[in-house]
Amino acid sequence: MKTDSYNRKISTKEAREGFIFILKNKLNFFPGLGINFKLIGDDVEKQVAIESYPCTCRGPDLPHEHYFISWEGLKSGDRIKIVKSDQEGKYWLQKEV
């Protein structure tokens, strides 16, 4: 099933470290890993990309990757929605109230 948005509640770690965690099963909603795209928030427009880092949070026998978008200014508990624009390579970031 094709999705038209990515929804997330920002964690304390995301807010503190300035990123939006991307779930592995939602990667196909975005351009490929490392490919730049435009993300437009309230008064901010940035070129961003999905980045990753290796992790062993499940233990050393289960190494895997975590995926994220760098994005400053979000607060713990913020509910966000990222929506694809009709224009190629452009996405909207909305804070939900």
C-alpha positions as CSV (number, residue, x, y, z in Angstrom):
1,M,0.0,0.0,0.0
2,K,1.4,3.3,-1.1
3,T,1.5,6.0,1.6
4,D,1.2,9.7,1.1
5,S,2.8,10.9,4.4
6,Y,5.3,10.0,7.1
7,N,4.0,10.7,10.7
8,R,6.1,10.7,13.8
9,K,6.1,11.8,17.4
10,I,9.5,13.4,18.1
11,S,11.4,11.7,21.0
12,T,13.6,13.5,23.5
13,K,16.7,12.2,21.8
14,E,15.5,13.5,18.4
15,A,14.8,16.9,19.8
16,R,18.0,17.1,21.7
17,E,20.2,15.9,18.8
18,G,18.4,17.6,16.0
19,F,17.1,14.8,13.8
20,I,13.9,13.0,12.6
21,F,14.2,9.2,12.9
22,I,13.0,7.4,9.8
23,L,11.6,3.9,10.2
24,K,13.2,1.3,7.9
25,N,9.9,0.2,6.6
26,K,9.1,3.8,5.5
27,L,12.4,4.4,3.6
28,N,10.6,3.9,0.3
29,F,8.5,7.0,1.0
30,F,11.6,9.1,0.6
31,P,14.2,9.4,-2.2
32,G,17.0,6.9,-1.8
33,L,19.6,6.9,1.0
34,G,21.9,9.9,0.5
35,I,19.9,11.5,-2.2
36,N,19.2,15.2,-1.6
37,F,15.7,16.5,-1.5
38,K,14.0,19.7,-0.3
39,L,12.2,19.7,3.0
40,I,10.1,22.8,3.8
41,G,9.0,23.5,7.3
42,D,7.3,26.6,8.9
43,D,9.9,29.2,7.9
44,V,12.7,26.9,6.9
45,E,13.6,25.3,3.6
46,K,16.6,23.0,3.5
47,Q,18.2,20.5,1.3
48,V,18.3,17.3,3.3
49,A,19.0,13.6,2.7
50,I,18.3,10.3,4.5
51,E,21.4,9.5,6.4
52,S,22.3,6.4,8.4
53,Y,24.6,5.2,11.2
54,P,25.5,1.6,12.3
55,C,23.9,0.5,15.6
56,T,24.1,-2.4,18.0
57,C,21.2,-1.4,20.3
58,R,19.8,-5.0,19.9
59,G,23.2,-6.5,20.8
60,P,26.5,-7.1,19.0
61,D,25.0,-10.2,17.2
62,L,22.3,-8.0,15.6
63,P,24.0,-5.1,14.0
64,H,21.8,-2.9,11.8
65,E,21.4,0.7,10.6
66,H,19.3,3.6,11.9
67,Y,18.0,6.2,9.4
68,F,17.4,9.9,10.0
69,I,17.0,13.4,8.5
70,S,18.9,16.2,10.2
71,W,16.4,18.8,11.3
72,E,16.8,21.3,14.2
73,G,14.1,23.1,16.1
74,L,11.7,20.3,17.0
75,K,10.6,19.7,20.6
76,S,10.1,16.4,22.4
77,G,6.5,15.4,21.9
78,D,6.0,17.4,18.7
79,R,3.9,15.4,16.2
80,I,5.1,15.9,12.7
81,K,3.8,14.9,9.3
82,I,6.0,14.9,6.2
83,V,4.0,15.1,2.9
84,K,5.3,14.6,-0.6
85,S,4.7,17.6,-2.9
86,D,3.5,17.3,-6.4
87,Q,6.9,18.7,-7.4
88,E,9.7,16.1,-7.7
89,G,12.1,16.1,-4.8
90,K,10.1,18.4,-2.6
91,Y,8.5,17.5,0.7
92,W,6.5,19.5,3.3
93,L,7.1,19.2,7.1
94,Q,4.0,20.0,9.1
95,K,3.7,20.2,12.9
96,E,0.4,18.8,13.9
97,V,-1.5,20.5,16.7
